Every structure is written in structure tokens, then in C-alpha cells.
Amino acid sequence: MSQQSFAAAMTDLEEIVRKLEQGDVPLEEAIDLYKKGMELSQFCHEKLSNAEQQLISIVGEDGEKQPFSANTGEM
């Protein structure tokens, strides 16, 4: 799964959720889908956390790193 993109993982996760919400999946398959969904959820969460960490500090016009305030969107 580490080679998978965030977008592909989200698409797979959405498909799993759709199948589980339909409710006509055999129990064994539902358990497997749930496990796979949890793995995909963790993968996506890690990708988002990494992206957030990269955005915490941004480079200003002078080339210096400046803290980024997520609440205001300002430096």
C-alpha cells in the first residue's frame, strides 16, 4: 500500500464504505473489508499528517522560514 497515492487510497476506501453500507456482504468478506478500510484510513491519515507538517512553516519572500498559523491562514 505504500506505493499507493492518497487519491487512490481514498477511492478504495470510499468503495469499501459503499460495499459495507449496502449490508449484503458476507460476514467474512465484511471483516476483510473492514480491516482493509482501517489500513487505508491509517495510510490516508499519515499522508495528511505529513502534508500538514510540511505546511507548518512556509518560506517567506525573503527566503526565511516563517511559522504558519492554521487558524488564521496568516504568517
C-alpha positions in Angstrom: 0.0 0.0 0.0 3.0 2.4 0.5 3.2 2.8 -3.3 -0.4 3.9 -3.5 -1.3 7.6 -3.9 -3.5 9.4 -1.4 -6.2 9.8 -4.1 -6.2 6.1 -5.0 -6.4 5.1 -1.3 -9.3 7.5 -0.8 -11.1 6.0 -3.8 -10.5 2.4 -2.4 -11.7 3.5 1.0 -14.9 5.1 -0.4 -15.6 1.8 -2.3 -15.2 -0.2 0.8 -17.5 2.0 2.8 -20.1 1.8 0.0 -20.0 -2.0 0.0 -20.3 -2.2 3.8 -23.1 0.3 3.8 -25.1 -1.9 1.4 -25.1 -4.6 4.0 -25.3 -7.6 1.6 -21.6 -8.6 2.1 -21.0 -12.0 3.7 -19.6 -11.7 7.2 -16.1 -13.0 6.3 -15.8 -10.5 3.4 -17.1 -7.7 5.6 -14.4 -8.4 8.2 -11.7 -8.4 5.5 -13.1 -5.2 4.0 -13.2 -3.5 7.4 -9.6 -4.5 8.1 -8.5 -3.1 4.7 -10.5 0.0 5.3 -8.8 0.6 8.6 -5.4 0.2 6.9 -6.4 2.7 4.2 -7.7 5.1 6.8 -4.4 4.9 8.7 -2.5 5.4 5.4 -4.5 8.5 4.5 -4.2 9.9 8.0 -0.4 9.6 7.9 -0.3 11.2 4.4 -2.4 14.1 5.6 -0.3 14.5 8.8 2.9 14.6 6.7 1.4 17.2 4.4 0.3 19.3 7.4 3.8 19.1 8.9 5.3 20.4 5.6 2.9 23.3 5.7 3.5 24.3 9.3 6.4 26.5 8.2 6.5 28.2 4.8 9.2 30.2 3.2 8.6 33.9 3.0 9.5 36.3 0.2 12.9 36.8 1.9 13.7 33.1 1.8 13.3 32.7 5.6 11.0 30.1 7.1 8.1 31.6 9.0 5.6 29.8 11.1 2.2 29.3 9.5 -0.9 29.8 11.6 -3.5 27.3 10.5 -6.2 29.2 12.4 -5.8 32.5 10.5 -4.0 31.4 7.4 -1.5 34.1 8.0 2.2 34.1 8.7 
